Amino acid sequence: MAYSRFRAGAALRTAALALTIVAAAWMIVQTHWYVTISLVLATALAQIAALVRFATQSSREVARFSRRHLLR
């Protein structure tokens, strides 16, 4: 099986997001660290945005390539 940079990147970002969500859920249930909980939730939102951007990057690159090279 060939190595896929896209799959590895998506898996790494998804695993980090899952760990962040689990940490936030644990803090919500077990602690009263409201500022830390807010920061972890903000980090989760940033990770979601980064994952979406990473997932759509290849289609943006293909569109840019086709505009630049195929439509001359």
N, CA and C atoms as an extended XYZ file, in Angstrom:
216
Properties=species:S:1:pos:R:3:atomname:S:1:resname:S:1:resid:I:1 pbc="F F F"
N         0.846       -1.179        0.000 N   MET     1
C         0.000        0.000        0.000 CA  MET     1
C         0.888        1.238        0.000 C   MET     1
N         0.575        2.173       -0.810 N   ALA     2
C         1.373        3.383       -0.958 CA  ALA     2
C         1.063        4.370        0.172 C   ALA     2
N         2.048        5.146        0.511 N   TYR     3
C         1.905        6.190        1.523 CA  TYR     3
C         1.148        7.367        0.920 C   TYR     3
N         0.201        7.877        1.647 N   SER     4
C        -0.564        9.025        1.187 CA  SER     4
C        -0.395       10.164        2.187 C   SER     4
N         0.218       11.246        1.724 N   ARG     5
C         0.407       12.402        2.599 CA  ARG     5
C        -0.940       12.982        3.038 C   ARG     5
N        -1.908       12.966        2.123 N   PHE     6
C        -3.231       13.490        2.464 CA  PHE     6
C        -3.872       12.668        3.580 C   PHE     6
N        -3.851       11.337        3.439 N   ARG     7
C        -4.459       10.477        4.459 CA  ARG     7
C        -3.770       10.620        5.804 C   ARG     7
N        -2.458       10.683        5.781 N   ALA     8
C        -1.714       10.831        7.031 CA  ALA     8
C        -2.039       12.168        7.700 C   ALA     8
N        -2.077       13.226        6.904 N   GLY     9
C        -2.409       14.540        7.453 CA  GLY     9
C        -3.820       14.600        8.008 C   GLY     9
N        -4.759       14.024        7.266 N   ALA    10
C        -6.150       14.017        7.728 CA  ALA    10
C        -6.297       13.170        8.996 C   ALA    10
N        -5.622       12.033        9.040 N   ALA    11
C        -5.700       11.175       10.224 CA  ALA    11
C        -5.091       11.860       11.439 C   ALA    11
N        -3.969       12.518       11.259 N   LEU    12
C        -3.325       13.222       12.358 CA  LEU    12
C        -4.194       14.363       12.873 C   LEU    12
N        -4.754       15.134       11.979 N   ARG    13
C        -5.618       16.247       12.395 CA  ARG    13
C        -6.897       15.740       13.067 C   ARG    13
N        -7.456       14.649       12.564 N   THR    14
C        -8.666       14.084       13.160 CA  THR    14
C        -8.380       13.532       14.550 C   THR    14
N        -7.249       12.867       14.716 N   ALA    15
C        -6.884       12.328       16.031 CA  ALA    15
C        -6.654       13.457       17.038 C   ALA    15
N        -5.981       14.520       16.607 N   ALA    16
C        -5.756       15.660       17.493 CA  ALA    16
C        -7.080       16.313       17.885 C   ALA    16
N        -7.987       16.432       16.928 N   LEU    17
C        -9.302       17.005       17.222 CA  LEU    17
C       -10.072       16.131       18.207 C   LEU    17
N       -10.029       14.820       18.014 N   ALA    18
C       -10.724       13.905       18.931 CA  ALA    18
C       -10.161       14.015       20.345 C   ALA    18
N        -8.841       14.068       20.464 N   LEU    19
C        -8.233       14.211       21.791 CA  LEU    19
C        -8.609       15.536       22.445 C   LEU    19
N        -8.671       16.586       21.664 N   THR    20
C        -9.059       17.893       22.196 CA  THR    20
C       -10.499       17.873       22.691 C   THR    20
N       -11.384       17.238       21.931 N   ILE    21
C       -12.792       17.162       22.337 CA  ILE    21
C       -12.943       16.312       23.593 C   ILE    21
N       -12.213       15.209       23.668 N   VAL    22
C       -12.262       14.363       24.868 CA  VAL    22
C       -11.746       15.136       26.078 C   VAL    22
N       -10.654       15.871       25.908 N   ALA    23
C       -10.114       16.672       27.010 CA  ALA    23
C       -11.122       17.728       27.460 C   ALA    23
N       -11.773       18.379       26.509 N   ALA    24
C       -12.774       19.389       26.857 CA  ALA    24
C       -13.950       18.759       27.592 C   ALA    24
N       -14.406       17.617       27.120 N   ALA    25
C       -15.524       16.942       27.784 CA  ALA    25
C       -15.150       16.542       29.204 C   ALA    25
N       -13.938       16.030       29.379 N   TRP    26
C       -13.488       15.640       30.724 CA  TRP    26
C       -13.447       16.859       31.642 C   TRP    26
N       -12.912       17.973       31.141 N   MET    27
C       -12.830       19.183       31.964 CA  MET    27
C       -14.208       19.724       32.316 C   MET    27
N       -15.139       19.630       31.385 N   ILE    28
C       -16.493       20.119       31.653 CA  ILE    28
C       -17.128       19.307       32.777 C   ILE    28
N       -16.914       18.001       32.774 N   VAL    29
C       -17.525       17.119       33.770 CA  VAL    29
C       -16.792       17.163       35.106 C   VAL    29
N       -15.466       17.224       35.093 N   GLN    30
C       -14.674       17.018       36.299 CA  GLN    30
C       -14.163       18.286       36.979 C   GLN    30
N       -14.085       19.394       36.292 N   THR    31
C       -13.436       20.570       36.874 CA  THR    31
C       -14.313       21.811       36.739 C   THR    31
N       -13.810       22.877       37.329 N   HIS    32
C       -14.451       24.188       37.207 CA  HIS    32
C       -13.474       25.180       36.590 C   HIS    32
N       -12.635       24.693       35.697 N   TRP    33
C       -11.631       25.519       35.036 CA  TRP    33
C       -12.261       26.160       33.801 C   TRP    33
N       -13.070       27.163       34.012 N   TYR    34
C       -13.867       27.727       32.925 CA  TYR    34
C       -13.020       28.397       31.842 C   TYR    34
N       -11.977       29.078       32.234 N   VAL    35
C       -11.123       29.726       31.247 CA  VAL    35
C       -10.395       28.672       30.412 C   VAL    35
N        -9.881       27.642       31.083 N   THR    36
C        -9.182       26.577       30.364 CA  THR    36
C       -10.140       25.836       29.431 C   THR    36
N       -11.352       25.582       29.893 N   ILE    37
C       -12.358       24.923       29.055 CA  ILE    37
C       -12.631       25.776       27.820 C   ILE    37
N       -12.758       27.075       28.004 N   SER    38
C       -13.005       27.975       26.868 CA  SER    38
C       -11.847       27.949       25.880 C   SER    38
N       -10.630       27.934       26.392 N   LEU    39
C        -9.457       27.888       25.516 CA  LEU    39
C        -9.380       26.571       24.751 C   LEU    39
N        -9.711       25.468       25.414 N   VAL    40
C        -9.685       24.165       24.738 CA  VAL    40
C       -10.775       24.102       23.672 C   VAL    40
N       -11.951       24.630       23.957 N   LEU    41
C       -13.018       24.653       22.956 CA  LEU    41
C       -12.653       25.562       21.778 C   LEU    41
N       -11.998       26.680       22.053 N   ALA    42
C       -11.535       27.549       20.964 CA  ALA    42
C       -10.480       26.831       20.116 C   ALA    42
N        -9.632       26.055       20.767 N   THR    43
C        -8.638       25.260       20.046 CA  THR    43
C        -9.326       24.227       19.163 C   THR    43
N       -10.388       23.603       19.660 N   ALA    44
C       -11.131       22.625       18.863 CA  ALA    44
C       -11.740       23.285       17.628 C   ALA    44
N       -12.275       24.482       17.782 N   LEU    45
C       -12.832       25.194       16.627 CA  LEU    45
C       -11.744       25.531       15.609 C   LEU    45
N       -10.577       25.928       16.091 N   ALA    46
C        -9.468       26.218       15.189 CA  ALA    46
C        -9.013       24.942       14.464 C   ALA    46
N        -9.017       23.814       15.165 N   GLN    47
C        -8.641       22.550       14.539 CA  GLN    47
C        -9.656       22.134       13.476 C   GLN    47
N       -10.927       22.392       13.715 N   ILE    48
C       -11.958       22.091       12.715 CA  ILE    48
C       -11.722       22.929       11.465 C   ILE    48
N       -11.445       24.215       11.660 N   ALA    49
C       -11.183       25.092       10.515 CA  ALA    49
C        -9.941       24.633        9.750 C   ALA    49
N        -8.902       24.227       10.466 N   ALA    50
C        -7.677       23.757        9.813 CA  ALA    50
C        -7.927       22.454        9.054 C   ALA    50
N        -8.750       21.575        9.609 N   LEU    51
C        -9.062       20.312        8.938 CA  LEU    51
C        -9.852       20.563        7.652 C   LEU    51
N       -10.814       21.454        7.693 N   VAL    52
C       -11.597       21.785        6.498 CA  VAL    52
C       -10.692       22.410        5.449 C   VAL    52
N        -9.831       23.311        5.856 N   ARG    53
C        -8.907       23.947        4.910 CA  ARG    53
C        -7.970       22.916        4.288 C   ARG    53
N        -7.468       21.998        5.093 N   PHE    54
C        -6.575       20.953        4.585 CA  PHE    54
C        -7.310       20.043        3.619 C   PHE    54
N        -8.557       19.702        3.928 N   ALA    55
C        -9.320       18.787        3.077 CA  ALA    55
C        -9.673       19.411        1.732 C   ALA    55
N        -9.832       20.715        1.679 N   THR    56
C       -10.194       21.376        0.426 CA  THR    56
C        -8.982       21.897       -0.336 C   THR    56
N        -7.799       21.743        0.233 N   GLN    57
C        -6.586       22.272       -0.394 CA  GLN    57
C        -6.315       21.627       -1.748 C   GLN    57
N        -6.509       20.326       -1.873 N   SER    58
C        -6.188       19.672       -3.145 CA  SER    58
C        -7.099       20.156       -4.270 C   SER    58
N        -8.373       20.377       -3.985 N   SER    59
C        -9.256       20.859       -5.040 CA  SER    59
C        -8.891       22.284       -5.454 C   SER    59
N        -8.440       23.104       -4.508 N   ARG    60
C        -7.980       24.449       -4.853 CA  ARG    60
C        -6.738       24.392       -5.732 C   ARG    60
N        -5.826       23.451       -5.410 N   GLU    61
C        -4.606       23.326       -6.211 CA  GLU    61
C        -4.910       22.831       -7.622 C   GLU    61
N        -5.835       21.905       -7.763 N   VAL    62
C        -6.214       21.412       -9.085 CA  VAL    62
C        -6.856       22.536       -9.894 C   VAL    62
N        -7.721       23.312       -9.272 N   ALA    63
C        -8.363       24.424       -9.974 CA  ALA    63
C        -7.326       25.462      -10.405 C   ALA    63
N        -6.384       25.740       -9.549 N   ARG    64
C        -5.335       26.705       -9.892 CA  ARG    64
C        -4.469       26.174      -11.031 C   ARG    64
N        -4.132       24.884      -10.978 N   PHE    65
C        -3.332       24.271      -12.040 CA  PHE    65
C        -4.071       24.329      -13.376 C   PHE    65
N        -5.357       24.000      -13.358 N   SER    66
C        -6.108       23.979      -14.617 CA  SER    66
C        -6.248       25.385      -15.199 C   SER    66
N        -6.428       26.380      -14.354 N   ARG    67
C        -6.501       27.756      -14.854 CA  ARG    67
C        -5.175       28.185      -15.446 C   ARG    67
N        -4.096       27.789      -14.812 N   ARG    68
C        -2.775       28.261      -15.223 CA  ARG    68
C        -2.240       27.505      -16.432 C   ARG    68
N        -2.452       26.185      -16.522 N   HIS    69
C        -1.789       25.397      -17.541 CA  HIS    69
C        -2.728       24.891      -18.664 C   HIS    69
N        -3.936       24.629      -18.342 N   LEU    70
C        -4.818       24.038      -19.334 CA  LEU    70
C        -5.603       25.060      -20.130 C   LEU    70
N        -5.765       26.226      -19.602 N   LEU    71
C        -6.598       27.221      -20.266 CA  LEU    71
C        -5.779       28.312      -20.944 C   LEU    71
N        -4.596       27.987      -21.383 N   ARG    72
C        -3.736       28.973      -22.055 CA  ARG    72
C        -4.197       29.265      -23.438 C   ARG    72
